[in-house]
Amino acid sequence: MSTQKLILTQEVTGLGSSGDTVEVKGGYARNYLLPRGLAIRATRGAEKQVESLRRARATREVRSHEEAQAVAGRLSGLTVQVPARAGEGGRLFGRITTADVVNAVTAAGGPDLDRRRVELPSSIKTTGQHTVTVRVHSDVTAQLTIEVVPG
C-alpha cells in the first residue's frame, strides 16, 4: 500500500487541523481528501502555504487555554432551544444541522461558535433534548444540551 504526504487545508476529525502535515493511504487521499479540498499534496512550494494556514488558524483559535475553559463553562450551563418544523409524534421534516445549533446558541446569548467545531451525536430527527459536543479548543470540549421544539 502506498502512502501520500499531504498538508491539511481544513480541520479533519481524527486526522488533524489546518496546516498539519499528515501521511495517509493513497486511496483516502485520492478519493476523499483531495477532491473535497480538505488537503493538498506536500511539496516544497506548499510549505509557504502551510505557514499562512497556521497563522490563519492561530488568529481564529481561542487564544488561551483559560479562555477556552471559560467558554466551555458558559456552554455547559446553557440549554438552547432549536425550533424546527415537526409532524405528528415529534418527527422532524428534515434534521437539525450544526448551523442550526450555532444560530440557536448565538440567539440564546451564548458565545460565537464555528459550526465545524460542533459535533452532533447522529442525525437529530426528533423533538426533545439532545446532547451536542463542542470542541472549543484542541484539548477542551463542552457538552451542550439542545432542546428541539416544534416551531
N, C-alpha and C positions, 0 to 999 in steps of 0.2 A: 504494500500500500504506500502510495506517495503522500507526503505531507507538503503543505504550502505555507509559506510565511506571509502573513497578512498584517495590515495595520487597520484596526477598527476605526470607523468614522463615527459610529454611534454606539451607545451602550447596548450590549447584548447580554441578557440574563444568563448567568452561568459561564460566561466566557470572558468578559472584561468590559472596560469602559472605553470611551472615546480616546484615541491616541495610544492605546496599548498595542504592543506587537505580540501576536499570538501565532502558534503553529497549529493548523487544523488539517484534517484529512482532505484530500483533493476534491472529493465529491461534495462535501459540505461547503467548501469554498466556491466551487464552480456552480452548484445548483441552488445555494441559499444565500450565502453572504454577499457574493459579488453582484448577482442580478438585482438584489434589493438595495444595493448601495450602502450596505452596513459595513463594508470593508473595502480596502484597496490593496493591491499587491505591494509587498515591501520591496522597494527599490531604493537606490541611493538618492534619487530626487524626491522620493516620498518622505525622507527624513525631515525636510523643511516643513512639509505639511503636518507632520506629527507634532512638531513644536507649536505650530499655530493652533492645532486641535487641543493640545494640552493647556495652552494659555486660555483658550475659549472655555474649556471645562473648568479651569480654576476660577474664572470670573463667575460662572453660573453656579458653581457648587456653594453650598452653605460654608461660610468662611471658617468657622471653628467647630470643634467637637462640642464645646459648651453651648454654642448657639443651636447646634443640631439637637442637643438634648432638650433645650428649651422648646424648640418647635415640636419635637416628639411628645413632650409633656402636654403642650396645648392640644395636639391632635388626639392623644389618648383620652382626654377628658371630654371630647366633643362627640355628640351624637348628631348626625346630619340627616335631614330628610331629603330624599330624592324623589321628586314627583315623576310619575310615568303613567302612560295610558295602560289601563288594565281591563281585562274582561272578567267574566264570571269566574269565581273561585280564586281570584287573585293572580291569574296568569297574565303576564305582560304581553303587549303587542310589541315584539322586538326584544331587546335586552338592555341592561344597564352597561354603559361603556365607561372607560376611565375618564373620558372628557366629562361625562355626566357627574361623576364623583367629584372631580376638580371644581366644576362650576358650583356644585352644591356646597362644597367646603368654603369657597370664596363667598357665596351668598350668605352663609351662616356666620360670617365674620372670622373665619379661620385663616391660616396663613396661605399665601400663594404657593401652589404646588405645580410641579411638572408632571404632566399626565403619564410620561414614560416611567415615572418612579412609583406609580400606583399599580399594585398587583391585585387583581380580582381573583377570588378563590376558584371560580369557574364561571360559566355563563350564569349571570343573575337574571332569571326569567320569572321570578315570583315576587309578590309583595312580602313585606315583613322585614325583620332585622337580619343583616348580613355583616360579617367582619371582613374588612379590607386591610391589606398590609401596605404601608407606605415606606419606601426606602428614603429617609430624609438625608442620610449621609452614607458613605461607603460602609460604615460599620454601625449605623444607628437606624433601627426600624421602629415604626409605631403601628399599633393596631387601632384602626378607626372603625367605629360602629356606624353603619348607614342603615336608615330605615326607609325602605321603598314604599311609598304611599301612592294610592291611585290619584291621578290628577289630570 
